[in-house]
Amino acid sequence: MTVTLARLGAIFVVSLAAALVLTPAAARLAACSGLLDRPNPRSSHTRVTPRGGGLAILAAAALALLTAGGAGPLRLPDAVLLGGVGLLALIGLADDRFGLGPLARMAVQLAVSIALVAVTGGIPRLPLPPPLDLPLGPMAAPLAVIWLVAVTNFFNFLDGIDGLAPAQAAITGLGGALAFWDPFAARVDAALAGGSAGFLAFNWAPARIFLGDVGSLTLGYTLAALPLLAAPDSRSRVVLWTCMSLWLFLSDATWTLMRRAARGERWFEAHREHLYQRLVAGGLGHARVAAAIALGSAVLTALGLLALGTGLAAWAWAALAVAVTLFAVEARLAGRVS
């Protein structure tokens, strides 16, 4: 089915409007249901706040796809992807309400990731600019599973201050809709972008509701999974674009995990050592840090779109160089203020 820019715009607007209506309702429901985030020594907030707001984004996105997305049969990979999102939403909601161990969450993440890779195939080439985009051969499927699980968890790790995660989801979703590597992926990206933008109005500092795991796990997984719907000959370039768009999330999480592992600490325990958390603790505040990271992500998303659209290795290398520079600046600033 043909998907036009006008249709993608309609999906975005409907999802945004729905999120503006549904998010306050989700906050009231969370408060009545005991879905509350209470501050603790590792928190970046100081007051009890409803969580589980990711349900509003998912509901808004679903409503937009059903009403403005246009009719069209679901392919098997589309259905498997949506099923995975549903399972992650359930496990995330259970974790928000009751608190689950990391093994239960990881088991579900692995299951939905393996299922999607089984029907889409893996990442055929290393997602780097030429000439480093080497064939992965038998590692194509395992790398794809690692990619899905890693991004799902990293997005969850970076949902620690007001406004940051929904702003990133809106930016990457918009970029994915414009990149248009697959009609279904473009519609889902537009819906997630609109829902995240609407939710952001209530999550910006000081946040009135948090995403919760139901939001961060599903957003992270979906943004990582949609590139696997690209045609095999372009899939690695789409994954590279997604890496660029999510770079400041992925690099922060990777750097922090490496530092904690080097000190013999358990990676899955909550902490306040991520670069963005150190910047906030250093006095820059939620809004300034979230806005700066969102701006950097928008720049990298645009550069990545140029590389993806032109197919020129020079643009891909330029995007990667800017990405490394921005991370170095963030790390240096975090070291100075913390």
C-alpha positions as CSV (number, residue, x, y, z in Angstrom):
1,M,0.0,0.0,0.0
2,T,1.3,3.5,-0.9
3,V,2.0,5.6,2.1
4,T,2.3,9.3,1.4
5,L,3.9,12.1,3.4
6,A,0.4,13.5,4.0
7,R,-0.7,10.2,5.6
8,L,2.4,10.1,7.8
9,G,1.7,13.6,8.9
10,A,-1.9,12.6,9.7
11,I,-0.7,9.7,11.8
12,F,1.7,11.9,13.7
13,V,-1.0,14.6,14.4
14,V,-3.7,12.0,15.5
15,S,-1.2,10.3,17.8
16,L,0.0,13.6,19.3
17,A,-3.6,14.7,19.9
18,A,-4.5,11.4,21.4
19,A,-1.5,11.4,23.7
20,L,-2.4,14.9,25.0
21,V,-5.8,13.6,26.0
22,L,-4.7,10.1,27.2
23,T,-1.7,11.0,29.3
24,P,-3.6,12.9,32.0
25,A,-6.0,10.0,32.2
26,A,-3.1,7.6,32.5
27,A,-1.7,9.7,35.3
28,R,-5.0,9.5,37.2
29,L,-5.3,5.8,36.6
30,A,-1.7,5.2,37.8
31,A,-2.3,7.1,41.0
32,C,-5.4,5.1,41.7
33,S,-3.7,1.8,40.9
34,G,-0.6,2.3,43.0
35,L,1.6,2.8,40.0
36,L,3.8,5.4,41.8
37,D,7.5,6.1,41.6
38,R,8.7,6.9,45.1
39,P,12.0,8.7,45.4
40,N,15.0,6.7,46.7
41,P,18.7,7.4,47.1
42,R,19.3,6.5,43.4
43,S,16.4,8.6,42.0
44,S,16.8,11.8,40.1
45,H,13.5,13.1,41.3
46,T,12.3,14.2,44.7
47,R,8.5,13.7,44.8
48,V,6.1,10.8,44.3
49,T,5.1,10.7,40.7
50,P,2.8,8.4,38.7
51,R,4.5,6.0,36.3
52,G,3.3,3.7,33.6
53,G,2.7,6.6,31.2
54,G,4.1,4.6,28.3
55,L,0.6,3.1,28.1
56,A,-0.7,6.5,26.9
57,I,1.9,6.5,24.1
58,L,1.1,3.0,23.0
59,A,-2.6,3.7,23.1
60,A,-2.2,6.9,21.1
61,A,0.0,5.2,18.5
62,A,-2.5,2.3,18.1
63,L,-5.4,4.7,17.7
64,A,-3.5,6.8,15.1
65,L,-2.6,3.7,13.1
66,L,-6.1,2.3,13.2
67,T,-7.8,5.6,12.3
68,A,-5.3,7.4,10.1
69,G,-2.8,4.7,9.1
70,G,-4.8,3.3,6.2
71,A,-5.9,-0.3,5.7
72,G,-3.5,-2.9,4.7
73,P,-2.7,-6.6,5.6
74,L,0.0,-7.3,8.2
75,R,2.9,-9.3,7.0
76,L,4.3,-12.0,9.3
77,P,7.3,-9.8,10.4
78,D,4.9,-6.9,11.2
79,A,2.7,-9.2,13.3
80,V,5.7,-10.7,15.1
81,L,7.0,-7.2,15.9
82,L,3.7,-6.0,17.2
83,G,3.3,-9.2,19.3
84,G,6.7,-8.6,20.8
85,V,5.8,-5.0,21.7
86,G,2.6,-6.3,23.4
87,L,4.6,-8.9,25.5
88,L,7.1,-6.3,26.5
89,A,4.3,-3.9,27.5
90,L,2.8,-6.6,29.7
91,I,6.2,-7.4,31.4
92,G,7.0,-3.7,31.7
93,L,3.6,-3.0,33.3
94,A,4.1,-5.9,35.7
95,D,7.5,-4.6,36.6
96,D,6.1,-1.0,37.2
97,R,3.5,-2.4,39.5
98,F,5.1,-5.3,41.3
99,G,8.8,-5.1,40.6
100,L,10.3,-8.0,38.7
101,G,13.8,-9.5,38.7
102,P,16.1,-8.9,35.8
103,L,16.0,-12.5,34.7
104,A,12.2,-12.4,34.0
105,R,12.6,-9.2,32.0
106,M,15.6,-10.5,30.1
107,A,13.9,-13.8,29.3
108,V,11.0,-12.0,27.6
109,Q,13.3,-9.6,25.7
110,L,15.3,-12.6,24.4
111,A,12.2,-14.4,23.4
112,V,10.7,-11.6,21.4
113,S,14.0,-10.7,19.8
114,I,14.8,-14.2,18.7
115,A,11.3,-14.5,17.3
116,L,11.6,-11.4,15.2
117,V,15.1,-12.3,13.9
118,A,13.8,-15.7,12.9
119,V,11.2,-14.2,10.5
120,T,13.2,-11.2,9.3
121,G,16.8,-12.5,9.2
122,G,19.7,-10.9,10.8
123,I,21.9,-7.9,10.0
124,P,23.9,-9.1,7.0
125,R,26.8,-6.7,7.2
126,L,28.6,-4.8,10.0
127,P,26.7,-1.6,10.5
128,L,29.6,0.7,9.8
129,P,30.4,3.0,6.8
130,P,32.3,1.5,3.9
131,P,34.8,-0.1,3.7
132,L,34.2,-1.4,7.2
133,D,30.7,-2.8,6.4
134,L,32.1,-6.3,6.3
135,P,29.8,-9.3,5.7
136,L,28.8,-10.9,9.1
137,G,28.0,-14.4,7.7
138,P,26.8,-16.7,10.5
139,M,27.0,-13.9,13.0
140,A,24.2,-12.0,11.3
141,A,21.4,-13.4,13.4
142,P,23.2,-13.4,16.8
143,L,24.2,-9.8,16.2
144,A,20.7,-8.8,15.4
145,V,19.4,-10.4,18.7
146,I,22.2,-8.6,20.7
147,W,21.2,-5.4,19.0
148,L,17.6,-5.7,19.9
149,V,18.2,-6.7,23.5
150,A,20.9,-4.1,24.0
151,V,18.9,-1.1,22.6
152,T,15.8,-2.2,24.6
153,N,17.8,-2.1,27.9
154,F,19.9,0.9,27.0
155,F,16.8,3.0,26.3
156,N,15.4,1.8,29.7
157,F,18.7,2.9,31.4
158,L,18.6,6.4,29.8
159,D,15.0,7.0,31.0
160,G,16.2,8.5,34.2
161,I,15.5,12.3,34.0
162,D,12.4,14.3,32.9
163,G,11.8,14.6,29.2
164,L,14.9,12.7,27.9
165,A,13.5,9.4,26.7
166,P,10.2,10.7,25.0
167,A,12.2,13.5,23.3
168,Q,14.6,10.9,21.9
169,A,11.8,8.6,20.8
170,A,10.1,11.6,19.0
171,I,13.3,12.5,17.2
172,T,14.2,9.0,16.1
173,G,10.5,8.2,15.2
174,L,10.3,11.3,13.0
175,G,13.6,10.4,11.4
176,G,12.5,6.9,10.7
177,A,9.3,8.1,9.1
178,L,11.2,10.4,6.8
179,A,13.8,7.7,6.0
180,F,10.9,5.5,4.8
181,W,12.8,2.2,4.4
182,D,9.5,0.3,4.7
183,P,5.8,1.4,4.6
184,F,4.8,-0.3,7.8
185,A,7.9,0.9,9.7
186,A,7.3,4.5,8.5
187,R,3.7,4.4,9.8
188,V,4.8,3.0,13.2
189,D,7.6,5.5,13.5
190,A,5.2,8.4,12.8
191,A,2.7,7.1,15.4
192,L,5.4,6.7,18.0
193,A,6.9,10.1,17.3
194,G,3.5,11.8,17.7
195,G,2.6,9.9,20.9
196,S,6.0,10.6,22.4
197,A,5.7,14.3,21.5
198,G,2.3,14.5,23.1
199,F,3.5,12.7,26.2
200,L,6.5,15.0,26.4
201,A,4.2,17.9,27.3
202,F,3.6,16.1,30.7
203,N,7.0,14.6,31.1
204,W,9.1,17.7,30.7
205,A,10.7,19.0,33.9
206,P,9.1,19.0,36.4
207,A,7.5,15.7,35.1
208,R,3.9,15.0,36.1
209,I,4.1,11.4,35.0
210,F,6.9,9.0,34.1
211,L,7.1,6.5,31.2
212,G,7.8,3.5,33.4
213,D,9.2,0.3,32.0
214,V,6.0,-0.2,30.0
215,G,7.1,2.8,28.0
216,S,10.9,2.6,28.0
217,L,11.1,-1.1,27.1
218,T,8.5,-0.9,24.3
219,L,9.9,2.3,22.8
220,G,13.5,1.0,22.9
221,Y,12.6,-2.4,21.4
222,T,10.4,-0.9,18.7
223,L,13.0,1.7,17.5
224,A,15.6,-1.1,17.4
225,A,13.2,-3.6,15.7
226,L,11.8,-1.5,12.9
227,P,15.2,-1.4,10.9
228,L,15.0,-5.2,10.6
229,L,12.0,-4.7,8.3
230,A,14.3,-3.0,5.8
231,A,15.3,-5.0,2.7
232,P,18.4,-7.1,3.4
233,D,20.6,-5.1,1.0
234,S,19.9,-1.9,2.9
235,R,19.3,-3.2,6.4
236,S,22.8,-2.6,7.7
237,R,22.7,1.0,6.5
238,V,19.4,1.5,8.3
239,V,20.8,0.0,11.5
240,L,23.7,2.4,11.2
241,W,21.3,5.3,10.8
242,T,19.4,4.2,13.9
243,C,22.8,4.0,15.8
244,M,23.5,7.6,14.8
245,S,20.0,8.8,15.9
246,L,20.3,6.9,19.2
247,W,24.0,7.5,19.6
248,L,24.0,9.6,22.8
249,F,21.8,7.0,24.5
250,L,23.9,4.0,23.2
251,S,27.3,5.6,23.9
252,D,26.4,6.7,27.4
253,A,25.0,3.3,28.4
254,T,28.0,1.4,26.8
255,W,30.6,3.7,28.5
256,T,28.9,3.4,31.9
257,L,28.5,-0.3,31.7
258,M,32.2,-0.7,30.7
259,R,33.3,1.4,33.7
260,R,31.1,-0.5,36.1
261,A,32.2,-3.9,34.8
262,A,35.8,-2.8,35.1
263,R,35.2,-2.1,38.8
264,G,33.5,-5.5,39.3
265,E,30.0,-4.0,39.8
266,R,26.7,-5.6,38.7
267,W,25.5,-3.9,35.5
268,F,21.8,-4.5,36.2
269,E,21.7,-2.7,39.5
270,A,20.2,0.8,39.6
271,H,22.7,3.6,40.0
272,R,23.3,7.3,39.1
273,E,26.6,7.0,37.2
274,H,25.4,7.6,33.6
275,L,26.8,10.8,32.0
276,Y,23.4,12.4,31.9
277,Q,22.8,11.7,35.6
278,R,26.1,13.2,36.5
279,L,25.3,16.3,34.5
280,V,22.1,16.7,36.4
281,A,23.7,16.0,39.7
282,G,26.3,18.6,38.8
283,G,23.7,21.3,38.8
284,L,22.7,21.6,35.1
285,G,19.1,20.5,35.8
286,H,16.8,18.1,34.0
287,A,15.5,20.5,31.3
288,R,18.9,21.7,30.2
289,V,20.5,18.3,30.0
290,A,17.5,16.8,28.2
291,A,17.3,19.7,25.8
292,A,21.1,19.5,25.0
293,I,21.0,15.7,24.4
294,A,17.9,16.1,22.3
295,L,19.5,18.8,20.2
296,G,22.6,16.6,19.7
297,S,20.4,13.7,18.7
298,A,18.5,15.8,16.2
299,V,21.8,16.9,14.5
300,L,23.0,13.3,14.4
301,T,19.6,12.1,13.0
302,A,19.8,14.7,10.2
303,L,23.3,13.8,9.3
304,G,22.4,10.1,9.3
305,L,19.4,10.8,7.0
306,L,21.8,12.5,4.6
307,A,24.1,9.5,4.7
308,L,21.2,7.1,4.3
309,G,19.5,9.1,1.5
310,T,22.6,9.8,-0.6
311,G,24.3,6.4,0.0
312,L,27.6,8.3,0.3
313,A,30.2,6.9,2.7
314,A,31.5,10.4,3.2
315,W,28.3,11.5,4.9
316,A,28.3,8.4,7.0
317,W,31.8,9.0,8.2
318,A,31.0,12.6,8.9
319,A,28.0,11.6,11.0
320,L,30.2,9.1,12.9
321,A,32.9,11.8,13.5
322,V,30.3,14.3,14.9
323,A,28.8,11.5,17.1
324,V,32.2,10.7,18.6
325,T,32.9,14.4,19.2
326,L,29.5,15.0,20.9
327,F,30.1,12.0,23.2
328,A,33.6,13.3,24.1
329,V,32.2,16.7,24.9
330,E,29.4,15.2,27.1
331,A,31.9,12.9,28.9
332,R,34.3,15.8,29.5
333,L,31.6,18.0,30.8
334,A,30.2,15.3,33.1
335,G,33.7,14.8,34.5
336,R,34.1,18.5,35.2
337,V,30.8,19.1,37.0
338,S,30.5,15.8,38.9
